[in-house]
Amino acid sequence: MNTVAKAPRVATGPLTQRIDTLDWFDVEEELNGYGCAMLPDLLSPRECDALSALYAQEALYRSRVVMARHGFGRGEYQYFAYPLPPLIAELRTALYPHLTPVANRWNEAMGLDVRYPPTHAAFIERCHAAGQTRPTPLILQYARDDYNCLHQDLYGEHVFPLQVAILLSEPGTDFTGGEIVMTEQRPRMQSRAEVVPLGKGDAAVFAVHHRPVQGTRGPYRVNLRHGVSRLRSGQRHTLGVIFHDAN
């Protein structure tokens, strides 16, 4: 993944407009090459702080998970209830149509029959018709020595193959450590690791489960997992934007 020195933050203007003007060609190239891509300065620092502050508002959430109780790692996260906060609902609605063409091309390459509709509302209707009615956007909270084990966010029959994580805290100021880590397992090969270097307000879009890779005999399927490395100090909040709902 390409990394360059960051310019001053430019996350201004309406959120949907910011999303629409991202370099989606470059995002798709990164996704096809590595299974993940960065969306720089997706949210402003003020938006990040407002979302982090939501973590204490218990009425907004349908459930809270303490990771150590389930062997998921250390730290905790909360799933939002419907109706979602407006900013999070807008993120789902505005990001989805840019990712759907990638998702459909990936499924075609892997020989999968599933195709995704052009709007997120139509996809959610499909989820709800199958009994997947619980919203999946979440905020994760980590303190010193917390981490998230490698995993996949699969919640039912209907799974959108890409998801987005947005860092809401400032590395080096609010926390140290705590990098997003991905692994990719190809047949008969050792796993490949990828570290995604996010700043506050940056997002990572990445494969939920698997993606196609071009081989000498055509495309084949590789398996991916993601997690978070150990926090060395401070506190870290992340917003997870998952596009399918859960059983």
N, C-alpha and C positions, 0 to 999 in steps of 0.2 A: 504494500500500500504506500502511495506517495505521501511524504510529509514535508511541509515547508513551513518557514517561519510565518506566524500569524500576523496579519495586519490588524489595525484597530477594528473593534467590532462594528459591524454594519447591519446588524439585525434590526432594520427599521421598516416601517410600512406595514400594511396588513399582512397577517400571517400567510393567508392563502397566496397572496402575490409573491411573498418571499419564496414559498415552496415552488410555485410555478416557474420562477426565474432561475432556479438552480440549474446547474449543468447536468441534466439527466442523461445525456449521452455518456459523459464521463462516469457518472454513477453506474450505469449499466456495464461499462467496460470493466470497472473495478469489481462489480459483482460477478461478472462472468470469469474474471481472472482469479479472484481470491475468495469469493463468497461473502464479502463484506465491502462496504464503502462508507466514506465520511460525508456528512452533510454539514459543512462548516457554518457556524453562527446561525443556526436555525432559530434559536430563541435568544432574546435579549437578556442581559443580566437581571433586569427588573422582572421579566416573566419567569426566569428561573427561581428567583427568590420568592415570588408569589406562589409558585407551585410547591417549593420546599415547605413553605408555611402551611400548606394544606395537610401535611402529614399529621399534625396534631388535632385535626378536626375529625374526630372519630365518626361522626354522623355521615360523612361522605363515602364511607367504605362498607363493603359487604362482608369482608373477612380480613383477618390479620394472621400472618404466618411468621412464627419464630423458627428460623431455619434449623437451629440446633436440635429442636424436638423431632425433626423428620430426617436428620442426616443430610440436609441440603447444604450445610456449611455453618456460618455464623452471621448474625445480622437478622433483619426482619423486613417484611414488606406487607403492603396492604393493597387489596384489590378494590378499585372504585365500584360503587353501586351506580345504577342508572337513576336519574339522569346524570351523565358525566358532566364535570365542569366544562364550560363552553370552550376553553382553549384546547382541552384534550379531545373533545368531540370534533373540533375543527381540524386538529392534527390528523385524526383518523380519516376524516372525509377528504382532506386535501392531499394527503400523501398517497392514499390507496390508488387513485387512477394512474399515477406515475409509475407505480410498482407492478400493476396488473399486467402490462405487456411483458415484462420480464418473467413474471410468474407463469404466464401462459406459454411463453417460448420455452422455458425450462421444462414444463410438463410435457410439451410436445417432444422435446429432445429426449426425455427419459421414457417416452412411450406411455405416459399416463393420460387417461381420457379426460380427467377433470380440467375444465376451463372456468375462469373466474369472470363474473360480469363486470361491466365497465364502472359501476358505481359501488361505493361501500354500502350504501343502504340496501341495494339488491343482494349483496353478499350476506349481510346480516340477516335479511329475510330468509335466505337459504339455511343459515345456521339455526335460526329460531324454529324453522319448520322441522328441523331434525332434533329439536329438544335442547339445542345449545343456546341458552338464553341468558347466561350470566356474563356480565362484562369482564374483560380481561386486562384493560389498562391498569397499571399499578405504579406505586412509588416504592422504591427500595431504600432502606436506611442502613448504613454501615458505620460502625465505630472502630476504634483501634483493635486490631487483630481479627476483625470480621472478614469474611470471604464468602464467595458463592461457588459451590462445586460446579463442574462442567455438567451441562444438562441441555434438554430440549423442551420447549414450551408447547406441548401437544395436549390439547384439551378435549378432543372429540373427533368424530369422523371428518368434519369439515375444518381443514387447517389451511390457513393462508401461508405460503412458504417463505414469506419475508416478514421481518419485524424491525422495529426501530427502538433504540435506546438513546435517551438524551441526558447528558450529564448536567445536573443542576447546581453543582458545587465547583469551586475553583481549585484545581490541582496546585499544590505547592503553597496554598494559602489556607484553604479550609481543610485540606487533608493531604497526605502523601501515600504512595502506593495505590492500591485499588484500581489497577488497570483492567479494562475489558480484555479478556483472552478468548480466543477461538481455537479449536482444533479441527482438523480435517483428516478423516481416515479414508485413504484410498485402498482398493483391494491389493493385498500382498505387499503393502508398503507400510512403513512406520508413520505415525500421525505427524502432521505438520501443524505448528503453532503459529498464530497470528496475534499480535498485540495491537489494539486500536487506541492511538494516543489522542484522546479527546480533551478539549478545554471546556470551560463553562459555556453552556449554550450550544455546543457542538452535538451532533447526533451521529450514531452509527446505524446503518441499515445492514442487515445480515440475514443469512439463510437460517430458517428455523430448524430444519431437519436434514435435507439433502439438496444437492444441486447437480447438474450435469457437467461432466468434463469430457472434452474431446480426446478420444484415444485413437490408436492406429486403425481400429476396426469400427470406429464410430463412437458416439457419446456413451458414457457409462455414468453410473450414479455413485456419488461420494457422500459420506455421512459427516455431518458437522455437529459440534456441541459448542456451547459458550458458557462463560463464567466470569468471575471477578477475582483478581489476585488479592492477597492479604493487604488490608489497610495498615500502614505503618504508624499513622497518627491522624488525629482529627476526626471529622465526621463527613460522610459523603451521601448525597441523595441523587437518585437517578429515576427518571420517568421511563417506564416501559410502555411502548405503544404496540399492542398485539391486535391484529385485525380480525381474528376470528373470536367468537364468544365460546364459552365453556359449557359443558354439561352440568 
